[in-house]
Each structure stands twice: as C-alpha cells, then as structure tokens.
Amino acid sequence: MIADKLAQVTARIASACAWASRPVESVTLLAVSKTFDAAAVRAALAAGATRFGENYVQEGVAKIEALADLREQIEWHLIGPMQSNKTRLVAEHFDWVHSVDRLQVAERLSAQRPERLPPLQVCLQINVSGEATKSGFAPAAARDAALAVSRLPRLRLRGLMAIPEPALGFAAQRVPHRVLHELFETLRHDGFALDTLSAGMSEDLEAAIAEGSTLVRVGSAIFGERPSRPTLGARPG
Ligand SMILES: *Cc1c(COP(=O)(O)O)cnc(C)c1O
C-alpha cells in the first residue's frame, strides 16, 4: 500500500521533471510522516524513502526514538513551527529544520546543537502568500535573516521553504512558487550558497517543480489521508 503510493509519487516527480526539462535527480522527496506511526515509517523506508518530515516536535522526537535502530539510515526533517522552549529537543534530534521563522529560534538552535553532531541544516520559512496567520519571514526580510542565520556557527543555511495558500489548478499554484523561486535566485545572486528550495506538497508538487523546487514535502499522497488537518504552518508544536 505505502510502497504503491510511494511509487506513484516518484512517478509524478519524474514526469514533472520531464515536463520542466529538469533532471530527476534535481528533486528530492521528503516523506511527511506526521500523524502516522513508526510502523508506517518502517514501511516507507523498506519501500525506498530515506528522508522523513515531521511537523510536531514531541511527536517527531518520540518517533525518532522509537526508530533509533534505523537512525543511521534516516534523515529527519522538522517542517513545522516550534515554540522557543522546544528548540533544545529539535537541536538534539533532527538533521534538518525547514521552519526557521524567526531569528531567536535560529540563535537557540545554534547554541543548543550538540558538538558531537554535524551542523543543523536549515531553511528559512518565507510567508510567501503574506497570510497573517502563517509563520515565516516576509520576503522583504529574507536577506537580513539569511545574513544573520548564515553567521550562526552550528547551523548551515541551505535554502528557503514556503507553504503557499492552497490554490486550484496548475497555473494558480505556480504563482506563489514563482515568487519563492525568484527570491531564492536573488539570494543566490547576492552570494548566499543556497541549494535547497523546499516547496510543493501532495496537491501542488508539479507546480512547485515547474518553478524550481528542489525538495517536495509529500504526506497524504504517500501515507493516506490524515484524520484531521490543522491549519498548516500555524500551529506551534
Ligand atoms: C503536512 C505538511 C506537508 C505535507 O502535506 P500533504 O498535503 O499531506 O502532502 C508538507 N509540508 C508541511 C509544512 C506540512 O505541514
């Protein structure tokens, strides 16, 4: 079941890459396992997924600990917002954080990243649709944030992430992804060594890939529908 769905998602990524004349290796799949249990992660790993995304800090840490035997085989990514008092747990357990949405969080993650671990790989979350309820830096604030974060010793700034407002249809879905991609290219032009554009989910991964995404975060298309869907990106965990 999970293996079939994973294969379907991999095929969607391949055809979106072909459509956009991009090499298929230019897009990485992050399997978003939030709300699904450790057994589902094991099944997806057996089917070939190696990168997993979690939204809620405590749920993610519990899963990482339950799957400690597979720690070397899995790259764990936090993709949801965190309260300041959760940064130590994040710094101690995750490999990546996509949801750096304020400088205080970045500073704490750097200070709390254990010396025995490599630097934490991070993306700045950009509030690309300008939604009041959504976390993230305004596009106009991204450059200063990138400068500050890139100077933190225990973080490595890899790129940008966004969760655009849901839109219907390929053309409408492309618009916010294009804005994000342009910001990404501007920062690269300014000298930031960014290689990760974290954009696209189950509903809009084709539009994101058409606009330069290098990492798609896919949950329901792999694991099935989640029981409830809290507003994405709005809930601290
Ligand atoms: C849940 C979630 C996803 C995956 O969403 P699907 O629609 O299930 O693919 C991707 N990114 C973030 C930040 C999420 O919270």
The ligand as a Tripos MOL2 file, in Angstrom:
@<TRIPOS>MOLECULE
LIG
   15    15     1     0     0
SMALL
NO_CHARGES

@<TRIPOS>ATOM
      1 C1          1.6470   18.2560    6.3400 C.3       1 LIG1
      2 C2          2.6650   19.0490    5.6300 C.ar      1 LIG1
      3 C3          3.1070   18.6760    4.3560 C.ar      1 LIG1
      4 C4          2.5390   17.5090    3.5890 C.3       1 LIG1
      5 O1          1.2500   17.8060    3.1820 O.3       1 LIG1
      6 P1          0.4290   16.8000    2.2080 P.3       1 LIG1
      7 O2         -0.6170   17.6600    1.6410 O.co2     1 LIG1
      8 O3         -0.0860   15.7250    3.0760 O.co2     1 LIG1
      9 O4          1.3730   16.2930    1.2040 O.co2     1 LIG1
     10 C5          4.1110   19.4210    3.7720 C.ar      1 LIG1
     11 N1          4.6460   20.4990    4.4000 N.ar      1 LIG1
     12 C6          4.2390   20.8870    5.6110 C.ar      1 LIG1
     13 C7          4.8860   22.0650    6.2490 C.3       1 LIG1
     14 C8          3.2390   20.1930    6.2630 C.ar      1 LIG1
     15 O5          2.8370   20.5960    7.4660 O.3       1 LIG1
@<TRIPOS>BOND
     1     1     2 1
     2     2     3 ar
     3     2    14 ar
     4     3     4 1
     5     3    10 ar
     6     4     5 1
     7     5     6 1
     8     6     7 2
     9     6     8 1
    10     6     9 1
    11    10    11 ar
    12    11    12 ar
    13    12    13 1
    14    12    14 ar
    15    14    15 1
@<TRIPOS>SUBSTRUCTURE
     1 LIG1         1 GROUP 0 **** ****
